[in-house]
Amino acid sequence: MSSMKKLMGISGLAASAIALSSAPALADELNSGDTAWMLTSTALVLMMTIPGLALFYGGMVRRKNVLATAAQSFAVACLMTVLWMVVGYSFAFGDGGSLNAFFGGFGRVFLMGMETGSLSGTIPESVFMTFQMTFAIITPALITGAFADRMKFSAMLWFLGLWMVLVYAPVCHWVWGGGFLGDEGVLDFAGGTVVHINAGVAGLVCAIVLGKRLGFGSENMAPHNLVLSVIGASLLWVGWFGFNAGSAVAADGAAGMAMAVTQIATAAAALSWMFIEWVVRNKPSVLGVISGAVSGLVAITPASGFVGPTGALFIGLIAGGACFWGATSLKRMAGYDDSLDAFGVHGVGGIVGAILTGVFAVEAVGGTPGLIEGNAAQVWIQIEGIAATVIYSGIASFVLLKIIDAVIGLRVSKEVEIEGLDLNLHGETVH
């Protein structure tokens, strides 16, 4: 009997310990579980750019430009890290005072005031800052797909550096840093407006301003190594769990649901694109299925903290078809040369995902009901967020490109473009 009582006592203590460990942490108390998850998520999101995007984009260009394309992603990761530390984090997440609806201010430049004990919710502020840094890295890196094969390396660095500081950081503040779009109730869990629409629109403007690649429409522009692109897409898919589930900024049920709906939407979009292409072109291409997967990842990004599994399934199915149209028919009809479909996948997918977030949002998941649950106004709020991002990103990107073109020029010479960027810009080549 005494042994039984001891056993019951031990069981009671264990149950109490479990209950305490699973209880929500106070907002100003460090939670080691949340911190561990966010450290992991930060590494996963960085992996999306290097090596994920570098391989994904690198495999899709012609052999003579593969190193230049991969180098863009790597160089962007380095440049954005420094710029985010110097001014980007302050502009995005600082306190802008009377201008806070639009701008985060200069209070956190060079990360002033950040110490070992500084917290952001239940995690160290240094971890939150670095997590957000990885978003500031991949967003401009996505734009490089639109102007692949033809922009000067120096012009790319100037444009994307200025773009991150003057376009990405402010839009990030509008949505996540206490700005006006967040106050108006725009739902963007992990970057539909901040990342994908923002980058997609900038990419479209780049493609239009730079003009078409030499030989576009007459020469073979087929990818030189789709195995690299498959590996890159796979790394993007895995890394995206850090992107979406990490945006919960906690190791909790919201992160778990974000991970689940991300997987479901991605698979559904890949199948959607694949079967549509199979019907239209008689064969399911490898490039098509991996592009479909990325379109699903893009579309579920704003919705990942607000929808359930069924909503995710429909978002994926719709996004796969919409992005197939954006990367094929729309590009053909409009006549622009978006080299690797930065706008066709990220712009179109981001817009579709942002709107459908307003349709499929579930109050029990994210606290806000969508159209299906009777809140039709949320769809209009989402459209307002899309419009603000499209207008600002489009105009600001155009102005930056024109200034840089006037000062140093945007495009490589005809001879360099024909011979290839690898040898001419970097003095190296792949055999």
N, C-alpha and C positions, 0 to 999 in steps of 0.2 A: 504493500500500500504506500509506504514512504517513497519507494522508487517511482511509483506512479505519480505521486504529488510533485516530486522533483522534476519529472518529465514534463508535467503540465505547467510547472512554473517556468521551466526553460522555454517551452513553446510560447507561453504568454509574453516573455521578454523578447523573443524573436519576432513575434507578431507586432509588438510595440515598436521595435526597431525598424521593421519594414514600413510600418505606417508613418513613422517620422521621416524616413528617408524618401518616401513617395509624396510627402506633403509639399505643396507649393512653397518655393523659397521666397523670402521677402525681397522686394524690389531692390533694396540696398544691401543685400547679402550675397556674397560670392557663392555660387553653386558649382561644385567641381564637375558634376555630370554635364551641366550645360556648357561649361568651359571646355571640357574634353570634346564634346560634340562640335562646338564651334571651331576649335583648332583643326579638327578633322575636316569640317566643311570648308574651311579656308584653303586647306591644301587641295581639296577636290576641285574647287573653283579655279585655283591657279592652274591645275592640271588641264583644265578645259582649254586654256590658251596655249600653254607650253607643257606638253607637246600636242594637245588635242587639235586645236584650230590650225596650228602650223602644219600638221600632217594632213588634215582634212582639206585645207586650201592648197597645200603644196602638191598633193596628188592630182588635183583637178586642173592645174595649168599645164602648159607644154613644157617639155623637158628643159628647154633653154631658160626657163624662168622659175624653176622649182626652188633653187636656193634663195633667190631674191624674195620669193613669196614667203618662205619659212622664216627668213631673216626679218621680215616685217613684223611678224607676230612676236618674235623674240625681242627685237628692239623696242617694240611698243610696251612689252612687259617691263622692261627696264626704265623707259622714259616715264611711263605713267606712275610707277612706284615712287619716283623722286618727286614728280609734280603733285601727286596726291599728298605726300608727306608735307611738302612746302605750302601749298595753298588749297588743293582740291578738297581735302577733308574739312577744312574750315569753311569753304564756300558751300559745301553740301550739308554739313551737320553742325555748323556753328550757330550762334545766336546773332541774327542780323538786326536786333533791336527793332526800330520802327520800320525797317525794310525786310523784316523776317519772312513776310509772305512770299518774297521773291528771292532773297539772297541771305546766305548764312553768315556773312561778315568776315572780318579778319582776325577775330579773337583767338582762333586756334591755328594760325599760320605756324609752320615749323613744329606743329603739335605742341605748342606751348600749353603748359598746365597738365599735360598727361604724365602721370606717375605710375609707379608699380601698383599702388593701391587704388588707382582711379577705376571706377566701375561704370559700366553701361548696362543697367538692369542687373542681371545676375552673373555677368561675365566681365572680365577685365576690359576696360575701354581700349586697350592696345589690341586685344583680339577682335573687338568689333570694328575698330579702325582698319585693321589688316584684312578682315573679311570684306568690308566695303571696298577696300583697295583692289581686291581681285575683280570686283565688278567694274571698277574704273579702268582696269586693264583690258578685260575682254570686250567691253563695249566698243571702244575705238578700233580694236583689232578686227572686229566683225566687218567694219567699213572697208577694210583693205580688199575684201573679196570683190567689191564693186569696181575697183580701178586696177585690178590685177593686170600685169603685163605692160603697163604704160606710164606709171607715175614715177617721177624722180624720187630717190630715197630721201634726199634732203627735204624736198617739198612734202613728202609723206610725214616726216618727223615734225616739221613746222605745223602742218595742218592738223594732225591728230593731237599734238600737244596743246595747241591753242583750243582745239575743239573740246578736249576733255575739260579744260579749265573754264571755258566760256559757255559751253553748251551742256555737256554732261553734268557737271557739278551743279549748276543752277536747276536743271530739270530734276535731278536727284533730290535737291532741297525742296522743290515744289511738292513732291510726292511723299518723301520719307523723312525730310528734315524739319517738318513743321510749317511747310509752305502752303500756298493757297489751294493746290489741287488736293492735298491730303485733307485739308480743312473742309473742302467741299464734298468729301466722301468718295473720291475716286478710289476704286479697289485695284491695287497693284501689289500683289504679295511679294513677287520676286523680280519684277522688271519688265513687264509688258510694254509700258510706256517709257520708263526710264532707260531701259537697255535696248529692246528690240525695235520698237517704232522709232526711237531716237536715232539709232544706228542705221536702220533701214532707210529712213528718209535721207539722212546724210549721204549714204551710199548712192542713192538714186541721183541726188544732186551732183555728186562726184562724177558719176557715169555720164551725165548730160553735159557738164561743163568740160570734161576732158575729151569727150567725143569717142567714137568707136575705135576699137583696135584696128590696126592696119590689117587688111585681108578679112575683116569680119564679114561673114556672109558668103565669102568665096573660098577661103582657106579652111583647112581642117583644124579646128580649135579643140579637138577632143582631149580629154584628160590623158596624161602620159602614164599614170600609175594609180589605178583605182584601189589597189591593195593598200597604199598609203592612206587613201581617203577613207576606206573602211575602218582601218585602225584608228584614224582620227575621229571618225563619227562615233566609234565605240567608246573612245575616251571621253568624248563630249557627253554621251549618254550617261556613263557612270559618274562623271564629274557633276552632271546636272542635279544629282541628288543633293550634293552640297549646295548648289545654287538655290534650289527650291526648298528642300527640307531644312537647309541651314537658315533660310530666311525666317524661320520660326524663332530663331535666336534662343532656342531652348531644346533640351532633349525631352520632348513631351508628346502628347497626342497630336498636336497640330503638325509637328514635324513628321510623325508617323503617317498621318493622312496625306501630307504633301508628297511624301515619298511614294505612297501607293498610287495616287492619282497621276503622278508624273510617269510612272511605269506604264500605266494603263493607256494614257493619252498618246504616249510615244509609240507604243506598239500599234495602236489603232491607226494613227496617222501613217505609219510606214506601210501598213497593209492597204490603206485607202489609196495612197499614191501608187503603190505597186499594182493594184488591180485596175485602177483607172488607166495607167500606162499600158498595161497588158491588153486592155480592150482597144485603146486608141492606136497603139503602135505594134500590137501583136506579140510583144515580148516584154517581160518584166526586167528592167535593167538594174544593175547593181547601183549605179549612180542614183536611180530613181528611188530605190528602197531606202538608201541611207539619207537622201535628201528628205524623204517623207518622214523619217524618224526625227530629223532635226526640226522639221516644221511642227511636229507634235510637241517636241520639247519647248519650242518657242511659244506655241499657243497656250500651253498649260501653265506657263510661267506666271502670268498675272493672276490666274485662277487657282493656283495650287493650294492656297490657304483658305479658299472660300467655297470650293465645290466638293461634292462627293464622287464616288466611283462612277456612277451612271453619267453624271455631267461630264466627267473626264473622258469617258468613252465617246460621247457625242462630240465633244470639243476636238478630240483627235481625229475622228472620222471626217468632220467638216474641214479641219485645218489641212489634212492631207490633200483633199480635192482643191481647196482654195489656193494653196501654195503651188500645186501642180499647174494650175491656171496662171498664177502669177509669174512662174518661172518659164512658161512657154507662151501661151496665147497673149497675155498682157504685154510681155516684153516685145513680142513680134509686132503687135498692133501699134504700140507707142514708138517703136523704132530706136530704143536706147540700148546700149551695150553694157549691161550689168554683168560683168565677166563671170562671176561665180554665184550670181543670184542672191546678193546680200539683201536687196529690196524684195525680190520675189519670195524669199523664205522668211527673212526677219521682219521686213516691213509689213508684208501682207499677213504673215502668221501672227505678228504682234497685234495688228489691228483686229483680226478675227478673234484672237484670244481675249483681247480687252473687252470687246463687245459681248462675247459669249460669257465672260465672267459675270456681266450684268444680267444675263439670262439665267444661268445655271447656279448662281450663288445660293448657298443653303445656310439659313440662319443658324442652324444647329452646329454647323462646321466653323463658320467664320464670323458669326454674329450679325451678318447682314443678309437679308433675303434678296433674291433676284426676281426677275420677271415671272418665272414659273411659280414662285411663292407669293405672287401678287404685288411685287414692288417694281412696277414698270418704270418708275422714275430712275432706277439705278442704271438702266440702259442709257438713258440720256446723259446721266452724270459721266458714264464711261466715255461716251462720244465727245463730251466736252474736254475730258482729259486727253483723248486722242488728238482732237483739233488743236489744242494748245501746244502739244508736243510737236505735231507735224509743222505747224506754222513757224514756231520758234526755231526748231532744228533746221528746217528748210531754208529760211531766210538767213540765219546766222552762218550756216554752212556755205551758202552761196557767196556771202560777203567775204568770209575768210579765204575761200578758194580764189576769188578774184584779186584780193590783195596779194596773196602769195604768188599768184601767176604774174602779177605786175612787177613784183620785186625780184623773184628768182626763177620764175617759170615753173609750171606744173609737170609738163610732159617731157619725157626723154625724146631725143632726136629720132628721126625716121630710121637712121642707120642703126642706132642702138636698139630700137624696138625690133628691127628685122633680125639682127644678130643675136639678140637675147640680153636680158638684164643681168643674168648671173655673171657672165664674163665681163661685161662693160661697167657695171656698177660695183661689183665686188671682187673682180679679178679671179673668180673661181668658177668651176663648172662641174656638172655631174656627167659622167660618161656611161 
